[in-house]
Amino acid sequence: MTDTTTPEAKPSGRELHLGWALLLISVAQLMVVLDASIANIALPFIGADLSIEQANLTWIVTGYALAFGGLLLLGGRLGDLYGRRRVFMIGLAVFAIASLLGGFAANEGLLLAARGLQGLGAALASPAALALITTTFPAGPARNRAFAVYAAMSGAGAAVGLILGGWLTGLDPVLGLEGWRWTFLINVPIGLLAAAAAPRFLNESESHPGQLDVPGAITGTLGLLGLVYGFTRAGEEAYGWGDPWTIASLTAGVALLAVFAFVESRVAHPLLPVRVFANRTRATSFLVMMVVPAAMFAMFYFLSLFIQLVVGYSPLHTGFAFLPFSVGIVIGAGVSSNLVNRIDARFIAGVGTLMAAAALFGFSRLDVPNGAADLMALSDGGHLGADVNYWASIFPFIVLMSVGMGAVFVPLTLTAVHHLRAEDSGIGSGVLNTMQQVGGALGLAILSTVALQASDGTKTELMRDLTAQGLPADAAGPLAYLGSFTEGATAAFLVGAGLIALGSLAVWTFLNVKHEELATDGPEGVHVG
């Protein structure tokens, strides 16, 4: 009898190999991204347990972002020079060990050091992971699907972190350890298992030891650290843009990056080859992938506070309120990965940015009563936004934003690293990740300033009205902040919508690569726009 089984009836060994490779890379990326937000919900519990002052609590988040964003370029280049699989494994191992230290931290100093070490591990693993997709998966549908999964993990990580952080923090002590400690310890087995499995499913890239640009590494890393620290400090109400340390950090960051650019134009093996930016389509991709996350990260920040402070959701309930974002970005990324084979990236990413801008505009229309009488009524219990209907006022825009982000991340990730020389794929991935991290810090700083400026007048007026009605200043202050918060948040959403609209304009104007080009591999010299 003739065997009618088609070759597609069961996956080949190569397909299984690629599937496991993608699983490893995706788990690593999800772990790295969600750790930026998983600790947010746990901050009050960490502060109470380790007696950390409120002003220093933000460093638990900032310390991770600072090391991650500042070391990404170096991490990407190290992967190019010493082997991407090797650097990927080292990054995962460092991340896991740092998570172990954080989980058992007995004081503030050890916890902050562990967070910085986690950032280092993430800066090594993340660009290597993206570069491994480029070098492991053949151009065309297979690579597009891999990038879709990678983009979904990158975008959904923040929402997953909020849910997981809320759940773990709320746990009763397990093995004598408080719930917040498990937000760190959960990474340990995942990171170590992924690192151990990497040699089985991932191929090593060619190494070029001895070509590390040390002056570039020092000036570039310190310059990025200065910018990320300055932008983050500028976004904090206690400091702002006029703070001397903010100004000094930003000035030093810009100066060091200027020195970095000079060094890169002179050395034989630069940390960041100028040719990476020479292609118009690639440069546009990098720019837009800085602008879009700038607005997206700020959306998570302000909307999560709005849902908790104004609507009155618990931390875990807030985390689940963002669950549709995770689902939506997976759907958007999956659809985009199929469309990018048939439609030019400009149209997919252009529509995605317009969807995201529309979603942020929708959030800017959120409104709640916030007069002095409304605030006085809170003394009897309740929340200002108790009448806000999640399904009508928040859910539709979360879905619109998430699907739009999926439609942006997949084509722009493809165009950002497409046709890079093999020896530059790591640094290209590092640049892409750096743009996202620096963009996120910059966006949060700018939109926090917008929110502060928009709410200051209302806060002052409410303080005056509340104290006139007999409330002491220490009781009127928190109520005035709550009453003015919505005005600041909605102003930030509106400016964020404008930022993404500018990104959309750049996509429609400058992103000029045909979908047929994305199905091919080739050297830098191949024309892509």
C-alpha positions as CSV (number, residue, x, y, z in Angstrom):
1,M,0.0,0.0,0.0
2,T,1.3,3.5,-0.9
3,D,2.1,5.7,2.0
4,T,0.1,8.8,1.6
5,T,1.5,10.7,4.6
6,T,2.7,14.1,3.6
7,P,6.0,15.5,4.8
8,E,4.0,18.1,6.7
9,A,2.1,15.5,8.7
10,K,4.6,15.7,11.6
11,P,7.3,18.3,12.4
12,S,10.8,17.6,11.3
13,G,13.8,17.5,13.6
14,R,14.8,20.9,12.3
15,E,11.4,22.3,13.1
16,L,11.5,20.8,16.6
17,H,14.9,22.2,17.1
18,L,13.8,25.7,16.1
19,G,10.7,25.4,18.3
20,W,12.8,24.6,21.4
21,A,15.2,27.4,20.4
22,L,12.4,29.9,20.2
23,L,11.0,28.7,23.6
24,L,14.3,29.3,25.3
25,I,14.8,32.7,23.8
26,S,11.2,33.7,24.6
27,V,11.3,32.6,28.2
28,A,14.5,34.5,28.7
29,Q,13.1,37.6,27.1
30,L,9.9,37.4,29.1
31,M,11.8,37.0,32.4
32,V,14.0,40.0,31.6
33,V,11.1,42.3,30.6
34,L,8.7,41.3,33.4
35,D,11.3,41.9,36.1
36,A,11.2,45.6,35.3
37,S,7.5,45.7,36.5
38,I,7.1,42.6,38.8
39,A,8.7,44.5,41.8
40,N,6.5,47.6,41.4
41,I,3.5,46.1,43.3
42,A,5.8,44.6,45.9
43,L,7.5,47.9,46.8
44,P,5.4,48.8,49.9
45,F,5.9,45.3,51.3
46,I,9.7,45.4,50.6
47,G,9.9,48.8,52.3
48,A,8.1,47.6,55.4
49,D,10.1,44.4,55.7
50,L,13.6,45.9,55.1
51,S,12.8,49.3,56.7
52,I,13.6,51.1,53.5
53,E,12.7,54.8,53.4
54,Q,10.0,55.9,50.8
55,A,12.5,58.0,48.9
56,N,14.9,55.0,48.4
57,L,12.2,52.6,47.3
58,T,12.2,53.9,43.8
59,W,15.8,52.7,43.4
60,I,14.6,49.1,43.5
61,V,13.0,49.8,40.1
62,T,15.5,52.5,38.9
63,G,18.6,50.5,39.8
64,Y,17.5,47.7,37.5
65,A,16.5,50.1,34.6
66,L,19.8,52.0,35.0
67,A,22.1,48.9,34.7
68,F,19.9,47.4,32.0
69,G,19.7,50.5,29.8
70,G,23.2,51.6,30.4
71,L,24.9,48.3,29.6
72,L,22.9,47.2,26.6
73,L,25.3,48.4,23.9
74,L,28.2,46.7,25.6
75,G,26.2,43.5,26.1
76,G,25.3,43.5,22.4
77,R,28.9,44.0,21.3
78,L,30.2,41.3,23.7
79,G,27.8,38.8,22.0
80,D,29.3,39.7,18.6
81,L,32.9,39.4,19.8
82,Y,32.8,36.4,22.1
83,G,29.8,34.3,20.9
84,R,26.1,35.1,21.3
85,R,25.2,31.8,22.8
86,R,28.0,32.1,25.4
87,V,27.0,35.7,26.3
88,F,23.3,34.7,26.4
89,M,24.1,31.8,28.9
90,I,26.3,34.1,31.0
91,G,23.6,36.7,31.1
92,L,21.0,34.2,32.2
93,A,23.3,32.8,34.9
94,V,24.1,36.2,36.2
95,F,20.4,37.1,36.3
96,A,19.5,34.0,38.1
97,I,22.3,34.4,40.7
98,A,21.3,38.1,41.2
99,S,17.7,37.0,41.7
100,L,18.8,34.5,44.4
101,L,20.7,37.3,46.2
102,G,17.6,39.6,45.9
103,G,15.3,36.9,47.2
104,F,17.4,36.4,50.3
105,A,18.4,40.0,50.8
106,A,18.5,41.0,54.5
107,N,19.0,44.7,54.0
108,E,18.6,47.6,51.6
109,G,22.2,47.6,50.3
110,L,22.2,43.9,49.3
111,L,18.8,44.2,47.6
112,L,19.9,47.3,45.5
113,A,23.1,45.6,44.6
114,A,21.1,42.5,43.5
115,R,18.9,44.7,41.3
116,G,21.9,46.2,39.6
117,L,23.4,42.8,39.0
118,Q,20.0,41.7,37.5
119,G,20.3,44.6,35.2
120,L,23.7,43.5,34.1
121,G,22.5,40.0,33.4
122,A,19.5,41.3,31.4
123,A,21.8,43.6,29.4
124,L,23.9,40.6,28.4
125,A,21.0,38.2,27.7
126,S,18.5,40.4,25.9
127,P,20.5,41.6,22.9
128,A,22.0,38.2,22.5
129,A,18.5,36.7,22.5
130,L,17.3,39.0,19.6
131,A,20.5,38.4,17.7
132,L,20.1,34.6,18.1
133,I,16.7,34.8,16.4
134,T,18.3,36.6,13.4
135,T,21.1,34.0,13.1
136,T,19.1,30.8,14.0
137,F,15.9,31.3,12.0
138,P,15.9,31.5,8.2
139,A,14.6,34.7,6.6
140,G,10.9,34.6,5.7
141,P,7.9,33.1,7.5
142,A,9.9,31.2,10.1
143,R,11.9,34.3,11.2
144,N,8.7,36.4,11.1
145,R,6.9,34.1,13.4
146,A,9.9,34.0,15.8
147,F,10.0,37.8,15.9
148,A,6.2,37.8,16.5
149,V,6.7,35.6,19.6
150,Y,9.7,37.7,20.7
151,A,7.7,41.0,20.3
152,A,4.7,39.5,22.2
153,M,7.0,38.5,25.1
154,S,8.6,42.0,25.1
155,G,5.2,43.8,25.1
156,A,3.3,41.4,27.4
157,G,6.1,41.2,29.9
158,A,5.0,44.4,31.8
159,A,1.4,43.3,32.1
160,V,2.4,39.7,33.1
161,G,4.8,41.3,35.7
162,L,1.9,43.2,37.3
163,I,-0.2,40.1,37.6
164,L,2.5,37.9,38.8
165,G,3.8,40.5,41.2
166,G,0.4,41.0,42.6
167,W,-0.2,37.3,43.1
168,L,3.2,36.5,44.6
169,T,3.2,39.5,46.9
170,G,-0.2,38.5,48.3
171,L,0.9,35.0,49.2
172,D,1.3,33.9,52.8
173,P,4.9,33.1,53.7
174,V,6.1,30.0,51.8
175,L,9.0,28.1,53.4
176,G,9.2,31.0,55.8
177,L,9.8,33.5,53.1
178,E,7.5,36.5,52.5
179,G,5.6,36.8,49.2
180,W,7.7,39.6,47.8
181,R,10.8,37.5,48.0
182,W,9.3,35.0,45.5
183,T,9.1,37.8,42.9
184,F,12.9,37.4,42.8
185,L,13.3,33.7,43.6
186,I,10.9,32.6,40.8
187,N,13.6,33.6,38.3
188,V,16.3,31.3,39.7
189,P,15.2,27.9,38.4
190,I,13.9,29.4,35.1
191,G,17.2,31.2,34.4
192,L,19.5,28.3,35.3
193,L,17.5,25.8,33.3
194,A,17.4,28.0,30.2
195,A,21.1,28.6,30.5
196,A,21.8,24.9,30.8
197,A,19.6,24.0,27.8
198,A,21.1,26.7,25.5
199,P,24.0,24.5,24.1
200,R,21.5,21.8,23.1
201,F,19.2,24.0,21.0
202,L,21.2,27.1,20.0
203,N,24.2,27.3,17.7
204,E,27.2,29.4,18.7
205,S,28.2,32.3,16.5
206,E,31.7,33.1,15.3
207,S,33.7,34.9,17.9
208,H,36.2,37.8,17.3
209,P,38.1,38.2,20.6
210,G,40.5,41.0,21.0
211,Q,38.5,43.5,19.1
212,L,36.7,45.1,22.0
213,D,36.7,48.9,21.8
214,V,37.6,49.7,25.4
215,P,37.5,53.5,25.2
216,G,34.1,53.3,23.3
217,A,32.8,50.8,25.9
218,I,33.7,53.1,28.8
219,T,32.4,56.4,27.3
220,G,29.3,54.8,25.7
221,T,28.3,52.9,28.8
222,L,28.8,55.9,31.2
223,G,27.1,58.2,28.7
224,L,24.0,55.9,28.6
225,L,24.1,55.6,32.4
226,G,24.1,59.3,32.7
227,L,21.1,59.8,30.4
228,V,19.0,57.0,31.9
229,Y,19.8,58.3,35.5
230,G,19.0,61.9,34.5
231,F,15.8,61.1,32.7
232,T,14.6,58.9,35.6
233,R,15.5,61.5,38.2
234,A,13.7,64.2,36.1
235,G,10.5,62.1,36.2
236,E,10.4,62.0,40.0
237,E,8.3,64.6,41.7
238,A,10.9,65.1,44.5
239,Y,13.6,66.2,41.9
240,G,12.4,67.2,38.5
241,W,14.2,68.8,35.6
242,G,15.6,71.7,37.6
243,D,17.4,69.5,40.2
244,P,21.2,70.0,40.1
245,W,21.9,66.3,39.9
246,T,19.4,65.8,37.1
247,I,21.1,68.6,35.1
248,A,24.6,67.3,35.9
249,S,23.7,63.8,34.9
250,L,22.1,64.7,31.6
251,T,24.9,67.1,30.8
252,A,27.6,64.5,31.6
253,G,25.7,61.9,29.6
254,V,25.4,64.0,26.5
255,A,29.1,65.0,26.8
256,L,30.3,61.4,27.2
257,L,28.2,60.3,24.2
258,A,29.7,63.1,22.1
259,V,33.2,61.7,23.1
260,F,31.9,58.2,22.3
261,A,30.8,59.3,18.8
262,F,34.3,60.8,18.2
263,V,36.0,57.7,19.4
264,E,33.8,55.5,17.2
265,S,34.8,57.4,14.1
266,R,38.5,56.8,14.8
267,V,38.9,53.2,16.0
268,A,39.3,50.1,13.8
269,H,36.7,48.0,15.6
270,P,34.1,50.4,17.0
271,L,31.7,49.3,19.7
272,L,28.9,50.9,17.6
273,P,29.7,50.9,13.9
274,V,28.2,54.0,12.2
275,R,27.1,51.8,9.3
276,V,24.4,50.4,11.6
277,F,22.6,53.8,11.2
278,A,23.5,54.4,7.5
279,N,20.3,52.7,6.2
280,R,17.3,55.1,6.3
281,T,14.8,52.3,7.0
282,R,16.9,51.0,9.9
283,A,17.4,54.4,11.4
284,T,13.7,55.1,11.2
285,S,13.0,51.8,12.9
286,F,15.4,52.7,15.8
287,L,13.8,56.1,16.2
288,V,10.2,54.9,16.2
289,M,11.1,52.0,18.6
290,M,12.3,54.7,21.0
291,V,9.2,56.9,20.7
292,V,6.5,54.2,20.9
293,P,7.8,52.5,24.1
294,A,8.2,56.0,25.6
295,A,4.5,56.4,25.5
296,M,3.6,52.8,26.3
297,F,5.7,52.6,29.5
298,A,4.1,55.8,30.7
299,M,0.7,54.4,29.9
300,F,1.4,51.4,32.2
301,Y,2.6,53.8,34.9
302,F,-0.3,56.3,35.0
303,L,-3.1,53.8,34.2
304,S,-2.0,51.4,36.9
305,L,-2.0,54.2,39.4
306,F,-5.4,55.5,38.1
307,I,-7.0,52.0,38.5
308,Q,-5.7,51.6,42.0
309,L,-5.9,55.1,43.5
310,V,-9.0,56.4,41.7
311,V,-11.1,53.4,40.7
312,G,-10.1,51.5,43.9
313,Y,-8.8,48.1,42.6
314,S,-6.5,46.0,44.7
315,P,-2.9,45.4,43.4
316,L,-3.9,41.9,42.1
317,H,-7.1,43.1,40.6
318,T,-5.1,45.9,38.9
319,G,-2.8,43.3,37.5
320,F,-5.7,41.3,36.0
321,A,-7.1,44.5,34.6
322,F,-4.0,44.6,32.3
323,L,-4.4,40.9,31.3
324,P,-6.2,41.9,28.0
325,F,-3.1,43.8,27.0
326,S,-1.1,40.5,27.1
327,V,-3.7,38.7,25.0
328,G,-4.1,41.6,22.6
329,I,-0.4,42.0,21.9
330,V,-0.1,38.3,21.2
331,I,-3.0,38.5,18.7
332,G,-1.6,41.7,17.1
333,A,1.9,40.2,16.8
334,G,0.6,36.9,15.4
335,V,-1.5,38.7,12.8
336,S,1.3,41.0,11.9
337,S,3.8,38.1,11.4
338,N,1.5,36.7,8.8
339,L,0.7,40.0,7.1
340,V,4.4,41.1,6.9
341,N,4.9,38.3,4.3
342,R,2.4,40.0,2.0
343,I,2.2,43.7,3.0
344,D,5.0,46.2,3.3
345,A,6.1,47.0,6.9
346,R,5.2,50.6,6.5
347,F,1.4,49.9,6.3
348,I,1.4,47.4,9.2
349,A,3.4,49.6,11.5
350,G,1.7,52.7,10.3
351,V,-1.7,51.4,11.2
352,G,-0.4,50.0,14.5
353,T,0.9,53.4,15.6
354,L,-2.4,55.1,14.7
355,M,-4.3,52.5,16.8
356,A,-2.0,53.1,19.7
357,A,-2.3,56.9,19.4
358,A,-6.1,56.5,19.3
359,A,-6.0,54.4,22.4
360,L,-4.0,56.9,24.4
361,F,-6.4,59.6,23.2
362,G,-9.2,57.5,24.6
363,F,-7.4,57.3,28.0
364,S,-7.1,61.1,28.0
365,R,-10.9,61.4,28.0
366,L,-11.1,59.6,31.4
367,D,-12.9,61.9,33.8
368,V,-14.0,61.7,37.5
369,P,-15.6,64.2,39.9
370,N,-12.7,65.8,41.9
371,G,-14.1,68.9,43.6
372,A,-13.5,69.5,47.3
373,A,-16.9,68.3,48.2
374,D,-16.3,65.0,46.4
375,L,-13.0,64.6,48.2
376,M,-14.6,65.4,51.6
377,A,-17.1,62.6,50.9
378,L,-14.3,60.1,50.8
379,S,-14.0,60.3,54.6
380,D,-17.0,58.1,54.6
381,G,-15.3,55.5,52.4
382,G,-15.4,54.9,48.6
383,H,-13.3,56.1,45.7
384,L,-13.5,59.1,43.4
385,G,-13.7,56.8,40.3
386,A,-16.2,54.3,41.8
387,D,-18.5,55.0,38.9
388,V,-15.9,54.4,36.2
389,N,-16.9,51.4,34.2
390,Y,-13.8,49.4,33.4
391,W,-15.4,47.5,30.5
392,A,-16.7,50.7,28.8
393,S,-14.0,53.3,29.7
394,I,-10.7,51.3,30.0
395,F,-11.0,47.8,28.5
396,P,-11.6,48.9,24.8
397,F,-8.5,51.2,24.8
398,I,-6.3,48.6,26.5
399,V,-7.2,46.1,23.7
400,L,-6.7,48.8,21.0
401,M,-3.3,49.8,22.4
402,S,-2.1,46.2,22.7
403,V,-3.1,45.1,19.2
404,G,-1.5,48.3,17.9
405,M,1.7,47.6,19.8
406,G,1.8,44.1,18.3
407,A,1.4,45.5,14.8
408,V,4.3,48.0,15.5
409,F,6.8,45.7,17.2
410,V,6.9,42.9,14.7
411,P,7.6,44.7,11.5
412,L,9.9,47.3,13.1
413,T,12.0,44.6,14.9
414,L,12.4,42.9,11.5
415,T,13.3,46.1,9.7
416,A,15.7,47.2,12.5
417,V,17.9,44.2,12.2
418,H,17.3,43.2,8.6
419,H,20.4,43.0,6.3
420,L,22.8,43.7,9.1
421,R,26.2,42.1,8.6
422,A,26.5,38.9,10.6
423,E,29.2,40.4,12.8
424,D,26.9,43.4,13.6
425,S,23.7,41.6,14.5
426,G,24.4,41.6,18.2
427,I,25.2,45.3,18.4
428,G,22.1,46.0,16.1
429,S,20.0,44.1,18.7
430,G,21.7,46.1,21.5
431,V,20.9,49.4,19.8
432,L,17.2,48.3,19.4
433,N,17.0,47.3,23.1
434,T,18.8,50.5,24.1
435,M,16.4,52.7,22.2
436,Q,13.5,51.0,24.0
437,Q,15.0,51.4,27.4
438,V,16.2,55.0,27.0
439,G,12.9,55.8,25.3
440,G,11.0,54.4,28.2
441,A,13.0,56.4,30.7
442,L,12.8,59.5,28.7
443,G,9.0,59.1,28.0
444,L,8.3,58.5,31.7
445,A,10.3,61.6,32.7
446,I,8.7,63.9,30.1
447,L,5.1,62.7,30.7
448,S,5.6,62.8,34.5
449,T,6.6,66.4,34.1
450,V,3.6,67.0,31.9
451,A,1.4,65.4,34.6
452,L,3.0,67.4,37.4
453,Q,2.5,70.7,35.5
454,A,-1.1,69.9,34.6
455,S,-2.1,69.0,38.2
456,D,-0.2,71.6,40.2
457,G,-2.8,74.3,39.9
458,T,-5.7,72.0,40.8
459,K,-3.7,70.5,43.7
460,T,-3.0,74.0,45.2
461,E,-6.7,75.0,44.7
462,L,-8.0,71.8,46.4
463,M,-5.5,72.2,49.3
464,R,-6.9,75.7,49.9
465,D,-10.6,74.6,49.7
466,L,-10.0,71.5,51.9
467,T,-8.2,73.4,54.6
468,A,-10.9,76.1,54.5
469,Q,-13.4,73.4,55.4
470,G,-11.5,72.5,58.5
471,L,-9.2,69.6,57.3
472,P,-5.7,69.7,58.8
473,A,-2.9,70.0,56.2
474,D,-1.6,66.5,56.7
475,A,-5.1,65.1,55.9
476,A,-5.8,67.6,53.1
477,G,-2.5,66.9,51.2
478,P,-3.2,63.2,50.2
479,L,-6.8,64.1,49.2
480,A,-5.6,67.1,47.1
481,Y,-3.1,64.9,45.4
482,L,-5.8,62.3,44.6
483,G,-8.2,65.0,43.3
484,S,-5.5,66.4,41.0
485,F,-4.1,63.1,39.8
486,T,-6.6,62.5,37.1
487,E,-6.0,65.8,35.4
488,G,-2.2,65.1,35.4
489,A,-2.7,61.5,34.1
490,T,-5.0,62.5,31.3
491,A,-2.7,65.3,30.2
492,A,0.1,62.8,30.1
493,F,-2.0,60.4,28.0
494,L,-2.8,63.2,25.5
495,V,0.9,64.1,25.1
496,G,1.7,60.4,24.8
497,A,-0.8,60.2,22.0
498,G,1.0,63.0,20.3
499,L,4.3,61.3,20.6
500,I,3.1,58.1,19.0
501,A,1.4,60.2,16.2
502,L,4.8,61.7,15.5
503,G,6.2,58.2,15.4
504,S,3.5,57.2,13.0
505,L,4.4,60.2,10.7
506,A,8.0,58.9,10.6
507,V,6.8,55.4,9.7
508,W,4.6,56.6,6.9
509,T,7.2,59.0,5.5
510,F,10.6,57.2,5.9
511,L,10.0,53.4,6.3
512,N,10.5,52.2,2.8
513,V,11.2,48.5,2.6
514,K,9.2,46.1,0.5
515,H,7.8,42.9,2.0
516,E,9.7,40.8,-0.5
517,E,13.0,42.2,0.9
518,L,12.2,40.9,4.4
519,A,12.1,37.3,3.0
520,T,15.7,37.5,2.0
521,D,19.1,37.5,3.8
522,G,21.9,39.6,2.5
523,P,24.8,41.8,3.5
524,E,24.6,45.4,4.6
525,G,25.1,46.6,1.0
526,V,21.8,45.3,-0.2
527,H,19.4,48.1,-0.8
528,V,16.4,48.2,1.5
529,G,15.1,51.7,1.2
